[in-house]
Amino acid sequence: MIEEKIILYASGSNIIVDFEEVCLKNNISIAAIINNQKGSPSYATFQEKVTDISKISSIDLSIPFLCPLFTPCNRLVAVTEALNLGLQPYKILSDRNNDLPYNFKHGEGCFINKRVVIGSQSKIENFVFINRSASLGHHLYLDNFVSIGPGVITGGNVTIERGSLIGTGAVILPEVKIGKHAIVGAGSVVTKDVNDYSVVVGNPAKKIKENNIKF
């Protein structure tokens, strides 16, 4: 049997420990952990695997990578760096006990943490991050670089567009569309569509400001 390997690119967020654990549970060997921020601390458990970006030439670049960063903008920056170095994305890393659709349609570079349920006829695009214990309804669509926080619940036919972030424990009712680069605050209940770049909070969720991070 050929050993499956992965590179974790960026180690400056403590969410990396969940990536490490899912790799262990799925019998995937971590070939290297790249610290892409010179002089910054690494939060990896396996410090012996950490390699500074200046020593990237010592790494086998044919091994696919994932980027363990939750915030969409930060993930985009790190992913772009990795691609420019010649790395290719790992298809999808999902805890083996997750409940995912039959013939699940997904892009590259995705991570699905533990205890996640996704309904049938759902699709996610590239570099999507779904955190633990999310319960996402049927006909879900997540665009590139979407981040779903722990315990998020969505009804059926929900669309979340590029680069949006859904905070911990938020609830999105059926048929709702979240626009590009929007932010839904933790614990919010979203009852209607959210415009691009909007930051919404509360129950029912209301816009409080614009997201000024444009990418």
ZIUR-V366021 format. One record per pair of residues at least 4 apart in sequence whose ideal C-beta (glycine too) atoms are under 6 Angstrom apart, sorted by the first residue. I is the first residue (numbers start at 0). J is the second residue. D is the distance in Angstrom with one decimal. If there is no record, write none. Layout:
[[I	J	D] [I	J	D]]
This chain:
[[2	28	5.5] [3	27	4.9] [4	28	4.8] [4	30	4.4] [4	62	4.9] [5	27	5.4] [5	89	5.3] [6	30	5.5] [6	31	5.1] [6	62	5.1] [6	64	4.2] [7	18	5.8] [7	32	4.6] [7	67	5.5] [8	33	4.7] [8	64	4.5] [8	66	5.2] [8	77	6.0] [8	81	4.5] [9	35	5.1] [9	66	5.4] [9	68	5.4] [9	77	4.3] [10	15	5.5] [10	32	5.1] [10	34	5.0] [10	41	4.0] [10	43	4.7] [11	36	5.3] [11	39	5.2] [12	68	5.3] [13	42	4.3] [14	67	5.5] [14	69	5.4] [15	42	5.4] [15	43	5.3] [15	67	4.2] [16	44	5.5] [17	112	5.5] [18	67	4.4] [19	44	5.3] [21	92	5.8] [21	94	5.1] [22	27	4.3] [22	29	5.5] [25	95	5.4] [29	48	5.5] [30	62	4.9] [31	48	5.8] [31	50	5.1] [31	58	5.0] [32	43	4.8] [32	48	4.6] [32	49	4.8] [33	50	5.8] [34	41	4.9] [34	49	5.5] [34	51	5.4] [35	52	4.8] [35	80	6.0] [41	49	4.8] [43	49	5.5] [50	54	5.3] [60	85	5.0] [60	86	5.7] [63	87	5.3] [63	88	6.0] [63	89	3.9] [64	81	5.3] [64	86	4.6] [65	89	4.9] [65	92	5.7] [65	110	6.0] [66	74	5.3] [66	77	4.7] [66	78	5.1] [68	73	4.5] [68	74	4.4] [68	77	5.7] [69	128	5.9] [69	146	5.5] [71	144	4.4] [71	146	5.3] [71	162	4.4] [71	164	5.8] [72	212	5.2] [72	214	5.2] [74	78	5.9] [75	144	5.6] [75	214	5.7] [78	126	5.7] [81	86	4.3] [88	107	4.1] [88	108	3.6] [90	107	5.7] [91	105	5.3] [91	109	4.3] [92	110	5.1] [93	97	5.2] [93	111	3.9] [94	113	4.4] [97	111	5.7] [97	115	4.6] [98	116	4.4] [99	103	4.7] [99	117	5.3] [100	117	5.9] [100	119	4.7] [100	121	5.5] [104	122	4.1] [105	109	5.5] [105	123	4.9] [106	124	4.4] [106	125	3.6] [107	125	5.1] [108	125	5.5] [108	126	4.2] [109	127	4.7] [110	128	5.2] [111	115	5.2] [111	129	4.6] [112	130	4.9] [112	131	4.1] [113	131	4.8] [114	131	5.6] [114	132	4.6] [115	129	5.6] [115	133	5.0] [116	134	4.8] [117	121	5.1] [117	135	4.8] [118	136	4.6] [118	137	3.3] [119	137	5.1] [120	137	5.6] [120	138	4.9] [121	139	3.9] [122	140	5.5] [123	127	4.4] [123	141	4.2] [124	142	5.2] [124	143	4.6] [125	143	4.8] [126	143	5.9] [126	144	5.1] [127	141	5.1] [127	145	5.1] [128	146	4.7] [129	133	5.4] [129	147	4.5] [130	148	5.3] [130	149	4.5] [131	149	5.0] [132	149	5.7] [132	150	4.9] [133	147	5.2] [133	151	4.6] [134	152	5.0] [135	139	4.9] [135	153	4.9] [136	153	5.1] [136	154	4.8] [136	155	4.1] [137	155	4.5] [138	155	5.5] [138	156	4.6] [139	157	5.6] [140	158	4.6] [141	145	4.3] [141	159	5.2] [142	160	4.8] [142	161	4.2] [143	161	5.1] [144	162	4.7] [145	159	5.1] [145	163	5.5] [146	164	4.5] [147	151	5.0] [147	165	5.1] [148	165	5.7] [148	166	4.9] [148	167	4.2] [149	167	5.0] [150	167	5.9] [150	168	4.5] [151	165	5.1] [151	169	5.2] [152	170	4.8] [153	157	4.3] [153	171	4.4] [154	172	5.2] [154	173	3.2] [155	173	4.9] [156	173	5.7] [156	174	5.0] [157	171	5.3] [157	175	5.5] [158	176	4.5] [159	163	5.2] [159	177	4.4] [160	178	5.4] [160	179	4.4] [161	179	4.9] [162	180	4.5] [163	177	5.1] [163	181	4.5] [164	182	5.0] [165	169	5.1] [165	183	4.7] [166	183	5.7] [166	184	5.0] [166	185	3.7] [167	185	4.3] [168	185	5.7] [168	186	4.9] [169	183	4.8] [169	187	4.8] [170	188	4.8] [171	175	5.2] [171	189	4.5] [172	190	5.2] [175	189	5.6] [175	192	5.9] [176	192	4.7] [177	181	5.1] [177	193	4.8] [178	193	5.6] [178	194	4.9] [178	195	3.8] [179	195	4.4] [180	196	5.1] [180	210	5.5] [181	193	4.9] [181	197	5.0] [182	198	4.5] [182	210	5.4] [183	187	5.2] [183	189	5.9] [183	199	5.6] [184	200	3.5] [187	200	5.3] [187	201	5.9] [187	204	4.2] [188	202	4.1] [188	203	5.7] [189	204	4.5] [190	203	4.6] [193	197	5.1] [193	199	5.5] [196	209	5.2] [196	210	4.7] [197	206	4.8] [198	207	5.6] [198	208	4.9] [198	210	5.4] [199	204	4.1] [199	206	5.2] [200	207	5.8] [201	205	5.4]]
